[in-house]
Amino acid sequence: MTEEQKRTARWLETVKSVLYGMAGHDMARYALKTRGSMEHLFILITMGDLLGVPILPPYYSLRLLPYVVPQISTWKRRMLREKDLTDALA
């Protein structure tokens, strides 16, 4: 590969990164934020009895327990955290 081809490849990579930053980065962040919210909602529905919210019978919660164990500590922290107006703005 010649020096001219390397320079062109770097330039194209830079343009691709700039276009991603302009067009796709915000959508990717929003999708990740939405996914996190959905995961926390799912854990609330299945493991709500840990916080005193009986939604599903415990049988189904116990069947799903192995899949949600890694996320329970962060979920409890998020659900029990005090919320204010600035949380809605972020």
C-alpha positions, 0 to 999 in steps of 0.5 A: 500500500502506497503512502497516497493510499494510506492517506486516503484510507485515513481520510475516509475513516475520519469522514466516516467517524465524523458522519457517525458522530453527526448522525448516529451517535445520538440514536445509539445512545438513546437506544442504549438508554431505552434498553436499560429502562426496559431491562429495569422495568422487566426486573421490576415486573418479575422481581417486584416482590423484593421491593414489596410490589407483588405483580407476578406469582413467585413461581415465575419469578423463581424461574427467571431468577438465574437470568436476573441475578447479575442485575439485581444490585444495580436495579435495587440501587436505581429503584430506591434512589431519590429522584428529582427534577434534574433526573428527568432532564438527563 
